């Protein structure tokens, strides 16, 4: 059942938004790690990418894994 976003309470919109952000961060970080492993395994050319991708994954997780630490911007 689809629900109109605007019919949801502000609190529920915030909870859903934070969970979506948490999942997006984990998806990006996970994909960066997979790509780094493929470079290390020789499936893709390694031009220094694995270390950079792991740094991206760590930064994404460090700065986006706890959405409660993020300041609220705008309004829902």
C-alpha positions as CSV (number, residue, x, y, z in Angstrom):
1,X,0.0,0.0,0.0
2,X,1.5,3.3,-1.0
3,X,1.1,6.3,1.3
4,X,1.3,9.9,0.3
5,X,4.5,11.3,1.9
6,X,2.7,14.4,2.9
7,X,0.2,12.5,4.9
8,X,2.9,11.0,7.2
9,X,3.7,12.8,10.4
10,X,6.9,14.9,10.6
11,X,8.4,12.4,13.0
12,X,7.7,9.5,10.7
13,X,9.1,11.4,7.7
14,X,12.3,12.1,9.7
15,X,12.6,8.4,10.8
16,X,12.1,7.2,7.2
17,X,14.5,9.7,5.8
18,X,17.2,8.9,8.3
19,X,16.9,5.2,7.6
20,X,17.1,5.8,3.8
21,X,20.2,7.8,4.3
22,X,21.8,5.1,6.5
23,X,21.1,2.5,3.9
24,X,22.4,4.7,1.1
25,X,25.6,5.3,3.0
26,X,26.1,1.6,3.6
27,X,25.3,0.8,-0.1
28,X,27.9,3.3,-1.4
29,X,30.5,2.1,1.1
30,X,29.9,-1.5,0.3
31,X,30.2,-0.9,-3.4
32,X,33.5,1.0,-2.9
33,X,34.9,-2.0,-1.0
34,X,33.8,-4.4,-3.7
35,X,35.4,-2.3,-6.4
36,X,38.6,-2.1,-4.3
37,X,38.6,-5.9,-4.0
38,X,38.1,-6.4,-7.7
39,X,41.1,-4.1,-8.4
40,X,43.3,-6.0,-6.0
41,X,42.2,-9.3,-7.6
42,X,43.3,-8.0,-11.0
43,X,39.8,-7.8,-12.5
44,X,40.2,-4.1,-13.0
45,X,43.2,-1.9,-13.6
46,X,44.7,-0.7,-10.3
47,X,45.9,2.9,-10.5
48,X,45.9,3.4,-6.7
49,X,42.2,3.0,-6.5
50,X,41.7,0.4,-3.8
51,X,43.2,2.7,-1.1
52,X,41.1,5.6,-2.3
53,X,37.9,3.5,-2.4
54,X,38.5,2.2,1.1
55,X,39.0,5.8,2.3
56,X,35.7,6.8,0.6
57,X,34.0,3.8,2.3
58,X,35.5,4.8,5.7
59,X,34.5,8.5,5.3
60,X,31.0,7.6,4.2
61,X,30.5,5.4,7.2
62,X,32.2,7.8,9.7
63,X,30.2,10.8,8.6
64,X,26.9,9.2,7.5
65,X,26.4,6.1,9.6
66,X,24.6,7.9,12.5
67,X,22.0,10.2,11.0
68,X,21.0,11.3,14.5
69,X,24.3,13.3,14.6
70,X,23.4,15.2,11.5
71,X,21.8,18.6,11.9
72,X,18.3,18.9,10.6
73,X,18.1,21.1,7.5
74,X,15.0,22.5,6.0
75,X,11.6,21.1,7.0
76,X,9.7,18.0,6.3
